[in-house]
Amino acid sequence: MKRWVDRVPGGMMLVPLCVGALLRTFFPHLFASTNDVFRPSFTGGLLTGAIPFLAAFYVCLGSTIDLRQTGYIVKKGFALWLGKIGVAAAIGESIRIFAGGHQNDVFIGLSALAIVAAFSDTNGGLYMALMGQLGDKVEDVAAYSIMSLESGPFFTMLILGVTGLASFPLLAFVYAILPLCIGIALGNWDPEWRTFLKSGTQILIPFFALALGTGIDLTKVASAGISGVVLGVLVVTITGIVLIVLDRVTGGSGLAGIAAASTAGNAAAVPAVVAAIYVAYKPIAALATVQVSACVIVTAILTPIITAYYAQRVSSRRVADKRLSPST
């Protein structure tokens, strides 16, 4: 069964998410606030405890960020990270200017929350796999250690707050990024902590995905399919163009840029976390979760195809350049 899950793009996130959504849709009485038997139980904690699972996940993820990286890795990782966050911020500002009070239905049912969450987080596993197979430099793979700062709700909250699409108390930002900072401190203080915590980044994904899924009633999100697909296409197209340019400016071929034009599976967790802090987003949190989940699948399919095509073009161009260059 695990092999089947692994064959699904983002399967460790998406399959448990769907299982949770099915449970919520067909057994809604289990999750009622008045269910005093189910909710305090271990089973209730497993199926509804997304926030604690996510907190542990971000501690583990933070431990993988090595602050003692080489100059090239820092330059490349920072450029790609800045590109993703910059594009998400620019889109957030555009929504504020042009959508105004319609931020919960900006375009074909897409909300500002779903759009910013999808644009601001890269699928790290996909990026590293593509660059490991198609890239020229090992350092390009390691650049994700810097880019992983995108993970979690912090930058989504920051963009929504700065652009005026939401309002958060200052401590909310501190508490949102603190688990990641604790992980960074532990991983850089003691390499054994990094080795120990690193495995948690994979182990915890199906657990928080299952818990997130139980907050989704499929009868209310039937329209999310097409909007999620469109969101995925927009992420690949818009961020792909920007990141290719930034990659080439920092000495690359553009391959790392297109390989980073995706949405991470854990981005599907962001709408629920943000909505828990900013209640105005609660009515659309479930729909945004499904839209971002659909976006994850679309980018997981499109990004490898486009990256492979781009790598072939880069290789052909290099061969042509060698033929045209004078022999020595």
C-alpha positions in Angstrom: 0.0 0.0 0.0 2.8 2.4 0.8 4.3 1.9 -2.7 0.9 3.0 -4.1 0.8 6.0 -1.9 4.4 6.9 -2.9 3.3 6.8 -6.6 0.7 9.5 -6.0 2.1 13.0 -6.4 2.4 14.3 -2.8 0.8 11.1 -1.7 1.9 11.2 1.9 0.1 14.5 2.3 -2.8 14.0 0.0 -4.0 10.4 0.6 -4.4 10.9 4.4 -6.0 14.3 3.8 -8.6 12.6 1.6 -9.2 9.8 4.1 -9.8 12.5 6.8 -12.2 14.4 4.5 -14.1 11.2 3.8 -14.4 10.5 7.6 -15.6 14.1 8.2 -18.1 13.9 5.3 -19.7 10.5 6.1 -19.4 10.6 9.9 -19.8 14.3 10.8 -21.3 13.4 14.3 -17.9 12.2 15.4 -16.4 15.7 15.1 -19.3 17.6 16.7 -18.1 20.0 19.5 -20.6 18.3 21.7 -19.1 14.8 21.4 -17.5 14.7 24.8 -16.5 11.0 24.4 -14.7 11.2 21.1 -12.9 14.5 21.2 -10.8 14.1 24.5 -9.8 10.5 23.5 -6.6 9.4 21.9 -8.5 8.7 18.7 -10.0 12.2 18.8 -6.5 13.7 19.3 -5.2 11.7 16.4 -8.0 12.9 14.0 -8.3 16.5 15.2 -4.8 17.4 16.5 -3.4 19.0 13.4 -1.8 22.0 15.2 0.3 19.9 17.7 1.5 17.7 14.8 2.4 20.7 12.7 4.3 22.3 15.6 6.4 19.1 15.9 6.9 19.0 12.1 8.3 22.5 12.0 10.7 21.8 14.8 12.0 18.8 12.9 12.1 20.8 9.6 14.0 23.6 11.3 16.7 21.2 12.4 17.6 20.5 8.8 18.6 24.1 8.1 22.3 24.4 8.3 23.4 28.0 8.9 27.0 27.3 8.0 26.5 26.9 4.3 28.8 27.9 1.5 28.5 31.3 -0.2 27.0 29.8 -3.5 24.4 27.8 -1.6 23.3 30.8 0.4 23.2 33.1 -2.7 21.2 30.5 -4.7 18.9 29.6 -1.9 18.3 33.2 -0.9 17.6 34.3 -4.5 15.0 31.5 -5.0 13.4 32.0 -1.6 13.2 35.8 -2.2 11.6 35.1 -5.6 8.9 32.9 -4.2 8.1 35.2 -1.3 8.4 38.3 -3.5 5.9 36.9 -6.1 3.4 36.0 -3.4 3.7 39.4 -1.8 3.2 41.2 -5.2 0.1 39.1 -5.8 -1.2 39.8 -2.3 -0.7 43.5 -2.9 -2.5 43.3 -6.3 -5.4 41.5 -4.6 -5.7 44.3 -2.0 -5.7 46.9 -4.8 -8.0 45.3 -7.3 -10.1 42.9 -5.4 -10.8 45.1 -2.4 -13.5 43.5 -0.2 -13.8 40.5 -2.5 -10.6 38.8 -1.1 -12.5 35.6 -0.3 -13.5 35.2 -3.9 -10.8 36.8 -6.0 -11.1 34.6 -9.1 -13.2 31.5 -9.8 -13.6 30.9 -6.1 -10.0 31.4 -5.2 -9.3 33.4 -2.0 -6.4 35.5 -1.1 -5.6 33.0 1.6 -5.4 30.1 -0.9 -3.4 32.1 -3.4 -0.8 33.4 -1.1 -0.4 30.0 0.7 0.1 28.2 -2.6 2.6 30.8 -4.1 4.8 31.1 -1.1 6.0 27.5 -0.4 8.1 25.2 -2.6 7.9 21.5 -2.8 11.4 20.7 -1.4 11.4 17.0 -2.0 10.4 17.5 -5.7 13.0 20.3 -6.1 15.8 18.2 -4.6 14.9 15.1 -6.6 14.8 17.1 -9.9 18.1 18.9 -9.2 19.7 15.7 -8.1 18.8 14.0 -11.4 19.0 16.9 -13.8 21.2 19.6 -12.2 24.8 20.3 -12.8 25.9 21.2 -9.2 25.3 19.4 -5.9 25.1 22.9 -4.3 21.9 23.6 -6.2 20.3 20.7 -4.3 21.6 22.0 -1.0 20.1 25.4 -1.8 16.8 24.1 -0.5 18.1 24.3 3.1 17.7 28.1 2.7 14.5 27.9 0.8 12.9 25.8 3.5 12.4 29.0 5.5 9.3 29.4 3.4 7.6 26.5 5.2 4.9 27.1 7.6 2.3 29.9 8.1 4.8 32.7 9.0 5.3 34.2 5.6 1.7 33.7 4.5 0.7 35.6 7.6 3.4 38.3 7.0 2.3 38.8 3.4 -1.4 38.9 4.3 -0.7 41.3 7.2 1.7 43.7 5.3 -0.7 43.9 2.3 -3.6 44.7 4.6 -5.5 41.4 3.7 -5.5 40.4 7.4 -4.5 41.6 10.8 -2.5 39.6 13.3 -1.1 40.5 16.8 2.7 40.8 16.9 2.9 37.7 19.2 1.1 35.6 16.6 4.1 36.0 14.3 6.5 35.1 17.1 4.6 32.0 18.0 4.2 31.0 14.3 7.9 30.9 13.6 9.2 29.9 17.1 9.0 26.1 16.5 11.0 26.5 13.3 13.6 28.6 15.2 13.8 26.0 18.0 14.6 23.4 15.3 17.2 25.6 13.7 18.9 26.1 17.1 18.9 22.4 18.0 20.2 21.3 14.5 23.0 23.8 14.5 23.9 23.4 18.1 24.4 19.6 17.9 24.5 17.6 14.6 23.1 14.6 16.5 19.9 16.5 17.1 19.7 17.2 13.4 20.1 13.5 12.6 17.5 12.6 15.2 14.9 15.1 14.2 15.4 14.9 10.4 13.3 11.7 10.2 10.3 13.5 11.7 9.9 15.7 8.6 8.6 12.6 6.8 7.0 10.7 9.7 4.7 13.5 10.8 3.3 14.4 7.4 0.5 11.7 7.2 -0.5 12.5 10.7 -1.1 16.2 10.3 -2.6 15.6 6.9 -5.2 13.2 8.3 -6.1 15.6 11.0 -6.4 18.5 8.5 -8.6 16.3 6.3 -11.2 15.8 9.1 -11.9 19.5 8.9 -13.0 19.2 5.3 -16.6 18.5 4.4 -16.5 17.3 0.7 -20.1 18.2 0.2 -19.2 21.9 0.6 -16.0 22.0 -1.5 -17.2 20.3 -4.8 -16.3 23.4 -6.8 -12.6 23.4 -5.6 -11.4 21.1 -8.4 -11.1 23.5 -11.3 -10.0 26.4 -9.2 -7.2 24.3 -7.7 -6.1 23.2 -11.1 -6.0 26.8 -12.3 -4.1 27.8 -9.2 -1.5 25.1 -9.9 -1.0 26.3 -13.5 -0.6 29.9 -12.3 2.0 28.9 -9.7 4.1 27.0 -12.3 3.8 29.7 -14.9 4.3 32.9 -12.8 6.9 31.7 -10.3 8.6 29.7 -13.0 9.3 32.8 -15.1 10.5 34.8 -12.1 12.7 32.1 -10.7 14.3 31.2 -14.0 15.5 34.8 -14.3 16.8 34.9 -10.7 18.6 31.6 -11.1 20.3 32.8 -14.2 21.3 36.1 -12.5 23.0 34.1 -9.7 25.0 32.0 -12.1 22.7 29.2 -12.9 21.1 28.0 -16.1 17.6 28.6 -15.0 17.0 24.9 -14.2 16.9 25.4 -10.5 14.4 28.2 -10.9 11.8 26.1 -12.8 12.4 23.1 -10.5 11.4 25.4 -7.6 8.1 26.4 -9.3 5.8 24.2 -7.3 3.7 24.1 -4.1 4.7 22.1 -1.1 2.3 19.5 0.4 2.5 21.1 3.8 1.2 24.4 2.3 -2.2 22.7 2.5 -1.9 23.0 6.2 -1.5 26.8 6.2 -5.1 27.9 5.6 -6.3 26.1 8.7 -3.5 27.5 10.9 -4.0 31.1 9.6 -7.8 30.8 10.0 -7.3 29.7 13.6 -5.6 33.1 14.3 -7.6 35.3 12.0 -11.2 34.3 12.3 -12.4 36.2 9.2 -10.8 33.4 7.1 -12.6 30.5 9.0 -15.5 30.3 6.6 -13.2 29.6 3.6 -10.4 27.7 5.4 -11.7 24.2 4.3 -12.2 25.3 0.7 -8.7 27.0 0.6 -7.2 23.7 2.0 -8.7 21.7 -0.9 -7.7 24.3 -3.5 -4.1 24.3 -2.2 -4.1 20.5 -2.1 -5.3 20.4 -5.8 -2.5 22.9 -6.6 0.0 20.6 -5.0 -1.0 17.7 -7.3 -1.0 19.9 -10.4 2.5 21.4 -9.7 3.8 17.9 -8.8 2.9 16.8 -12.3 3.7 19.9 -14.3 6.9 21.0 -12.7 8.9 17.7 -13.5 7.6 17.7 -17.1 8.6 21.3 -17.7 11.9 21.0 -15.8 12.9 17.9 -17.9 12.0 19.8 -21.1 14.0 22.8 -20.0 17.0 20.6 -19.0 16.9 19.1 -22.5 17.0 22.6 -24.1 19.9 23.7 -21.9 21.8 20.5 -22.8 21.1 21.1 -26.5 22.2 24.7 -26.3 25.5 23.7 -24.6 26.2 21.2 -27.3 25.5 23.8 -30.0 27.7 26.3 -28.3 30.6 23.8 -28.2 30.3 23.1 -31.9 30.3 26.8 -32.7 33.3 27.7 -30.5 36.7 27.6 -32.2 38.8 24.6 -31.5 41.9 25.1 -29.6 
